[in-house]
Amino acid sequence: MFVVLALVQVLVLNYVWLFNVATPLLYVFFAITFPRNSAKGEVLVWCFMLGLVIDLFSNTPGLASGSMTLLGLLQPYLLELFVPRDSADNMEVSVATLGMGKFFTFSLILTLLYSLLFFALEAFNFFEWQMWLLRSVCSTTLTMVLMLAIESVRSK
């Protein structure tokens, strides 16, 4: 999934800008779908590596890697809030295992945090905070639509 998401982002989705505001950040899906029993360090390293690959091919030095590292740090802890207590240790994160409501909420929180940090680092100031907020919310929405579309295909 690492390679596929990186290629799709770099070759296709980086060139999608809806109304010059929103761009899909689909590679966040990689961090969201790490299994429950993954080591925290492993999640952190893989998320950093994907961010680094995106940075190298998207000319965004440090933006994606820094934001993905934060996501890799938060994902295991947030996941524990959403999984049922009696679930298996090796549970995969998907709509089929968490249910639509929990998966949507979990994905939305992580995607919104990622977008807020990514676009804050990109702007590096808060003089145009309305544009920062608009880009974060619109990109999160577009990313969520794509992730739910992938999940609907993946769960069948």
LOLUMRO-405146 format. One line per field, with one value per residue (C-alpha): y, x, z; residue number from 0. Coordinates in steps of 0.05 Angstrom, whole numbers, plus 32768, in hexadecimal, padded with zeros to 4 digits. Layout:
N
yy: (Y_...)
xx: (X_...)
zz: (Z_...)
k: (NUM_...)
//
This chain:
156
yy: (8000_802E_802E_8033_806E_8092_8089_809F_80DC_80F2_80E2_80F4_8114_814A_8169_816B_81AF_81BB_8205_8212_81FE_81B3_817B_8132_8117_80CE_80B4_80C2_8082_805B_8074_806A_8021_8006_7FC8_7FCB_7FA1_7FC9_7FE1_802C_8036_8010_803C_807A_8065_804F_808F_80B9_8092_809C_80E6_80EA_80C9_80F9_8134_811D_8119_8152_8188_8193_818D_8173_8182_813C_8118_8144_813E_80F4_80E9_810B_80DE_80A1_80B7_80C2_8088_804F_8077_8091_804C_8030_8061_8045_7FFA_7FCD_7FB1_7F69_7F70_7F48_7F63_7F5D_7F81_7FA8_7FED_7FF1_7FFE_7FB3_7FAD_7FF0_8000_803C_806E_805E_8058_809A_80BF_80A0_80B1_80F7_8108_80F0_810F_8152_8154_8143_8178_81AE_81A0_8198_81D9_81FF_81E9_81FB_8242_824A_8285_8293_82D5_82B3_8283_8280_8263_8233_821A_8217_81EE_81BF_81B2_81AB_817E_8153_814D_8139_8107_80E9_80DF_80BA_8090_807B_806A_803D_801E_800E_7FE8_7FC9_7FAD_7F85)
xx: (8000_803C_8053_800D_7FF8_803A_8035_7FED_7FFB_8039_8022_7FD8_7FBD_7FF3_7FD7_7F8F_7F7D_7F33_7F23_7F6D_7F5D_7F56_7F85_7F7C_7FB0_7FA1_7FE3_7FC7_7F9E_7FDF_7FE8_7F9F_7F9C_7FD7_7FC1_7FB5_7FF0_8024_805E_805B_80A1_8091_8055_807E_80B7_8088_8060_80A0_80BA_807A_807B_80C4_80B4_807A_80A7_80DE_80AF_8080_80B3_8098_80D6_80C3_8078_805E_8093_8088_803D_803E_806D_803A_8004_802F_8038_7FEE_7FCF_7FDB_7FC1_7F83_7F74_7F6E_7F35_7F0D_7F19_7EEB_7F0B_7EFF_7F1E_7F59_7F9F_7FAF_7F6F_7F75_7F57_7F1E_7ED4_7EC7_7EEA_7EDB_7E98_7E88_7E7E_7EBE_7EE8_7ECE_7EDA_7F20_7F33_7F16_7F3D_7F7F_7F74_7F5F_7F9B_7FC8_7FAA_7FAD_7FF7_800A_7FEA_8003_804A_8040_8027_8056_802D_7FE6_7FDA_7FAA_7F8C_7F49_7F6C_7F94_7F54_7F2E_7F66_7F6A_7F20_7F16_7F52_7F3B_7EF6_7F12_7F42_7F0A_7EDF_7F17_7F27_7EDF_7EDB_7F19_7EFB_7EBA_7EE1_7F12_7EDD_7EBB)
zz: (8000_800E_7FC5_7FA7_7FD2_7FC7_7F7B_7F78_7FA2_7F7D_7F36_7F3A_7F79_7F81_7F41_7F5A_7F77_7F7D_7F7A_7F8B_7FD2_7FDC_7FCA_7FDE_800E_8004_8020_8066_805B_8064_80AC_80BD_80A8_80D1_80F7_8142_8157_8130_815A_8167_814D_810E_8100_810D_80DE_80A5_80AA_80A9_806D_8045_8056_8040_7FFD_7FF2_8005_7FD4_7F99_7FAA_7FBA_8000_802B_806F_806B_805E_8086_80C4_80BF_80B2_80ED_811A_80FD_8109_8151_815E_8136_8168_81A3_817F_8163_81A9_81B6_817C_817D_81A5_81E4_81CF_8189_8171_817B_8131_811B_80DA_80D8_80A7_80A2_80A8_80EB_810C_80ED_80C2_80FA_8121_80E2_80C7_8109_8112_80CA_80CF_810E_80F1_80AD_80CA_80F8_80BE_8091_80C7_80D5_808B_8075_80B3_80A3_805A_8069_80A5_80BD_80D3_80B0_8080_80B3_808D_8050_807B_809C_805A_8039_8075_8078_802D_8024_805F_803F_7FFC_801C_8045_8007_7FE5_8022_802B_7FE1_7FE9_8027_8004_7FCF_8000_802E_7FF8)
k: (0_1_2_3_4_5_6_7_8_9_10_11_12_13_14_15_16_17_18_19_20_21_22_23_24_25_26_27_28_29_30_31_32_33_34_35_36_37_38_39_40_41_42_43_44_45_46_47_48_49_50_51_52_53_54_55_56_57_58_59_60_61_62_63_64_65_66_67_68_69_70_71_72_73_74_75_76_77_78_79_80_81_82_83_84_85_86_87_88_89_90_91_92_93_94_95_96_97_98_99_100_101_102_103_104_105_106_107_108_109_110_111_112_113_114_115_116_117_118_119_120_121_122_123_124_125_126_127_128_129_130_131_132_133_134_135_136_137_138_139_140_141_142_143_144_145_146_147_148_149_150_151_152_153_154_155)
//
